[in-house]
Amino acid sequence: MNHQNDNTMNLTRMLHSYQPNPGFVDDFYALETCKLALQAVESGNFGIGCIVVNPNGDIVARGHNQVFYPYFRSDRHGEMVVMDMIEENYKRNNGMKGYKLYTSLESCPMCMARLITSGCETIIHVADDPSGGMVHLKHNLPPMWIELAKAQKFAKARCSSQIEKAAQSIFMLNAEGLNERLRIRPINELF
């Protein structure tokens, strides 16, 4: 058994035995994103999970990164997957006031633009992504995007450090290998 499989099994055990801490307001939702992130890894995708919560606190969409499986789709980041579900299932939705999107990892530039456009009121990430995330750089967005995002809140999850570390660990399980696949992926592979 390899090191990644050992880590995956340990993380699976920890997530399934973990009891959300009521002292951390986002702990339950953060845990759910981690479980979805682990499903992404197990299917050969980047370890990122996302949920959307309605104003009543109900989870109305669940998803995870699907860039490599079931087939290559460069746009199937976790945030994109759940926003596609929301926009497809709630076509008459008059906006996303009161809705929260939770993601296990800080959103990349592409996902951040989508989330700003969506109007989802609150976007919460569990683990920071200093090398690929955009939330910590939102002040560098073009002026139009900064203006569009004024009504939204982008924040770090208020969850236990154990769940935050799990989110980071899950993402790192296969990120290096999948990033390498993206780097060496020839253009002619598309045809």
N, C-alpha and C positions, 0 to 999 in steps of 0.2 A: 504494500500500500504506500502511495507517495505522500509527501508532506502536505500537498494541497488537499487531498482526501481526508487526512487526519484533521487538518484545520476546519474543513467543511463539516465533518462529523461533530467536532467539539462545538462549533458555532451553532449547529442544529440543536444539539442537546441543551446548550445554554439558552437559546431563544425559546425553546418549547417548555423549559422549566421556569423561566423568568416570570415573576409576578410583577406587573406594572406597579410602580411606586406612586401612590396618590399625592405625594409631596411634590411631584413633578407633573405639571399640568399636561404636558405633551407626551408623557412616557408611553401610554397605551398606543397612541397613533404612531409614535416613533418605532415601537416594537413591531407593529404591523408592517411598516415599510421595510424593516430589516428582514422579516420573514419572506417578503416578496423579493427582496434583493437576493436572498439565498436561492430562491427558486430560479431567478435569472441565471445565476452562476451555474446551477445544476443543469440548466438547459443549454449552456454554452455561450451565454451572453454576459455583458458587463453587469456587475453586481449592484444594480440600482433598482429600488422599489419605490412605488408612489401610490398614494391614495388621495381621493378628494372627499372632503367631509362637508355636508350641508350645514346650514345654520342651526339645525337641531342636534348636531353632533353625530349624525349617522354617516357611515361610510357609504358613498354612492358610486364610487368607482375605485377599482383596484387594478394595478398593473405593474409591469416591470420592463426593464430594457429588453428589446427584441431585435437588436441590430443584426445578430448573426443567425439566430434561429427563430422561426422555422426556415427562413431563407434570408439572405442579406437584404437589409433595408436600412440605409444610412439615417433615415429620419425616425426610426423606432426607439427613441430614447424613452425612458420611463415616463417622463412628464408628457411627452407627445402621445404615448399610448393612452394615458388616462384622460387627457384633454380630448382626444379623438372620441373616446367613449362618451364623455359628457356632452360634447357638441353634437354627436350623432343621436344620443338618446333623449336629449332635452332641447330639441330644435326650437321650441317656443319659449325657452328660458329668456326672461327679461333681464338677464345679467347675472353676475356671480357675487352680488353683495352678500356678505356673511359666509361665503364659502371659503374653505381653506384647502390648499394643496400641501400635502406633506411629501417630502422626498428624502430618501436616505442619504443623498449626497447633494451638496450645493450644485445648483443648476449651471450648466454650461451656457455660453453665449446664445446658441441657437434656441435652447429651451427657455432661457430668460426672455428673449424677444417674443416667443410664443405666449408665455405666461403674461407678459405685459399686455399683449394684444387681447388675450382672453378676458381680461378684467377681473380675474380671480382676486378677491379682496386680500387674501393673506397667503403667502407662500413661505413655508417653514422647512428648513433643511436640518437634518440630524447631524451630519458630519461636514466639516469644511473641506473644500477642494482647492487648496492654494494654487495648484498648477493648472487646473482646468476650469475652475468655477468662475462665475461672473458676478455673483451677488456682492462680494467684497470689492468689486471694481465698478459697481453701478454708477458711481459718480463720473466715470469715464465714458458713459454712453453718449451718443449724439444728443443734442438738446431736445429733439422731438421725442426720443424715447424716455428721457428724463421727465419730460412734461406728462407723457402718457402714464408713467408709473407713479405719479404723485398721489393718486388715490389708493395705492396698494401698499401693503406692508410686507417686506422681505425680512425674515428673521431666522435666527438660530433656534432650534427646538429647545424647550425647557424640559430636558429629560435627564435621566441618570447618566453618569459618565460611562457606566457599563454598556448601555445601549449605544451611546455615541461611539465608543471604541469598537463595538460589534459592527456598526455601519461602516466604519473606516476599514476594518479588517475584511469584511465581506467584499467590499469593492476591490481591495488589493489582492484577493485570492487569484484572480486571473487577468487583472488589468494589463499587466506588462505583456503577456502573451497576445492578448487581443489587440492591444495598441500596435504590436509588431505586425500582426496580420493586416491591420489597416495600412501601415507604412509600406509593406511590400506588395500589397494588392495591386496587380497590374491593371491598367485601364482596359486592355483587351480581354480581361476576364469577364467583362460585361457582355461581350458579344459572342 
